[in-house]
Amino acid sequence: MDILSLLHYAVKRHHFPDDRIFGHTNPVEILQNSDTVDQMKQYLCGCFEAFLEFSKEQTEENYANEIINKAVAFIKQHYTEALSLRDVAAYLSINSSYLCRIFKKDTGKTIVTYINDLKLAKVKMLLEQEGLSLKEIAIDMGFQNYNYFYMLFKEKFGISPSDLHKHP
C-alpha cells in the first residue's frame, strides 16, 4: 500500500490523469483482491510503466536550445501556480527579455501563451469530470482573475467553460 501511495502522490503532483495510470478500477481494491504477491507486483509494475510512458509523452517536446528545454520543463512543473516570465527567467538566471525573445523564436509562442495553453488544456479535462466548480478549477490552475480565465477559455476553445461544464 505504501508503494501505491507513493505512486498516487507522484500522479497528483504531476497532474497526470488517474485513469491513464491506474485504469478505471480502484487500485486499492485491485491490491486487496489480489490472491498472490505476484499479482500485486504485476499490477504495480503495470502502473509504474503507465506512469513512465505518460511522463515520456509529456516531455517529448525537445528544442535545439537547452535553455528553452529547461524553461519548458520548469513551466510544466509549475504551471498551476501564478507563474510569470520573470519567474522562469529567475529560475534560469537569465534576462527576461532575452528569454522572451528566444522562447518565442523556438516555440512560436510567448511564455504567457504557453503557460495559459497548458492551464487551459488541464481545465478542459477537469471540466469534463464531475464534482468540481468552475471557480475551484480556475483557482487550482493558478488563475488569479476568474473573468480573465473565462475570457481565455472561450477564446481558445470557442465555448465558455460554463457551457462545457454543463454539457461535457
C-alpha positions in Angstrom: 0.0 0.0 0.0 2.9 2.3 0.7 4.1 1.8 -2.9 0.7 2.6 -4.2 0.5 5.8 -2.0 3.8 7.0 -3.4 2.8 6.4 -7.0 -0.6 8.1 -6.3 1.3 11.1 -4.8 3.5 11.3 -7.9 0.5 11.2 -10.2 -1.2 14.0 -8.3 1.9 16.1 -8.1 2.4 16.0 -11.8 -1.3 16.4 -12.6 -1.5 13.2 -14.6 -4.9 11.7 -15.1 -5.6 8.8 -12.6 -7.3 6.6 -15.2 -4.2 6.7 -17.5 -2.1 5.3 -14.7 -4.4 3.1 -12.6 -7.1 2.2 -15.1 -10.8 2.7 -14.3 -10.9 0.4 -11.3 -10.0 1.4 -7.7 -6.3 0.5 -7.3 -6.7 -0.3 -3.6 -9.5 -2.8 -4.4 -7.3 -4.4 -7.0 -4.5 -4.9 -4.5 -6.8 -6.1 -1.7 -8.4 -8.6 -4.1 -5.1 -10.0 -5.3 -4.5 -13.6 -4.4 -0.7 -13.6 -4.6 2.2 -11.2 -4.2 3.0 -11.8 -7.9 -0.4 -10.4 -8.9 0.2 -7.3 -6.8 3.7 -6.9 -8.3 2.3 -7.3 -11.8 -0.4 -4.7 -11.2 2.0 -2.2 -9.6 4.6 -2.7 -12.3 1.9 -2.0 -14.9 1.0 1.2 -13.1 4.6 2.3 -13.0 5.1 1.5 -16.7 1.9 3.6 -17.5 3.3 6.4 -15.3 6.7 6.4 -17.1 5.0 6.2 -20.5 2.7 9.2 -19.8 5.6 11.1 -18.3 7.5 10.5 -21.5 4.6 11.8 -23.6 4.5 14.9 -21.5 8.2 15.7 -22.1 8.5 14.8 -25.7 8.9 18.5 -26.7 12.6 18.9 -27.4 14.1 22.1 -28.6 17.5 22.7 -30.0 18.2 25.4 -27.4 18.8 23.8 -23.9 17.6 27.0 -22.2 14.2 26.5 -23.8 14.1 22.8 -22.8 14.8 23.8 -19.2 12.2 26.6 -19.3 9.6 24.2 -20.7 10.4 21.6 -18.0 10.1 24.3 -15.3 6.8 25.6 -16.7 5.4 22.1 -16.8 6.2 21.5 -13.2 4.8 24.9 -12.0 2.1 25.9 -14.5 -0.7 25.5 -11.9 1.0 28.3 -9.8 0.8 32.0 -10.6 3.8 31.7 -12.9 5.3 34.6 -14.9 8.0 35.3 -17.4 10.1 36.8 -14.6 9.7 33.6 -12.5 11.0 31.4 -15.4 13.9 33.8 -16.1 14.8 33.9 -12.5 14.9 30.1 -12.3 17.2 30.1 -15.3 19.2 33.0 -14.1 18.9 34.9 -17.4 17.4 38.2 -18.6 13.7 38.0 -19.0 13.8 40.0 -22.3 16.3 37.6 -23.8 14.2 34.6 -22.6 11.1 36.1 -24.1 12.8 36.5 -27.5 14.3 33.0 -27.7 11.3 31.3 -26.3 9.0 32.9 -28.9 11.6 32.1 -31.7 11.9 28.4 -30.7 8.3 27.6 -29.7 6.3 30.0 -31.7 4.5 31.2 -28.5 5.1 33.7 -25.8 5.8 32.2 -22.4 2.4 33.5 -21.1 0.6 31.9 -24.0 2.5 28.7 -23.4 1.6 28.6 -19.7 -2.0 29.5 -20.4 -2.3 26.8 -23.0 -1.1 24.2 -20.5 -3.5 25.5 -17.9 -6.5 25.6 -20.3 -5.9 22.1 -21.6 -5.9 20.9 -18.0 -9.0 22.9 -17.2 -10.8 21.4 -20.1 -10.0 17.9 -18.9 -11.2 18.8 -15.4 -14.4 20.3 -16.7 -15.3 17.0 -18.3 -15.1 15.4 -14.9 -17.9 15.9 -12.4 -17.7 17.4 -8.9 -15.6 20.5 -9.3 -16.9 24.0 -9.7 -15.5 26.4 -12.3 -14.1 28.7 -9.7 -12.3 25.8 -7.9 -10.8 24.7 -11.1 -9.7 28.2 -12.1 -8.1 28.7 -8.7 -6.4 25.3 -8.8 -4.9 26.1 -12.1 -3.4 29.4 -10.7 -5.8 31.8 -12.4 -6.0 34.8 -10.1 -8.7 36.5 -12.1 -11.8 34.5 -12.8 -13.0 36.8 -15.6 -9.6 36.6 -17.3 -9.8 32.8 -17.1 -13.3 32.8 -18.6 -12.3 35.0 -21.5 -9.1 33.0 -22.3 -11.0 29.7 -22.2 -13.8 31.0 -24.5 -11.2 32.4 -26.9 -9.2 29.2 -27.1 -12.0 26.6 -27.3 -14.8 28.7 -28.8 -17.2 27.7 -26.0 -17.5 29.1 -22.5 -16.2 27.0 -19.6 -19.7 27.0 -18.1 -21.3 25.7 -21.3 -18.7 22.9 -21.5 -19.2 22.2 -17.8 -23.0 21.8 -18.3 -22.5 19.6 -21.5 -19.3 17.6 -21.3 
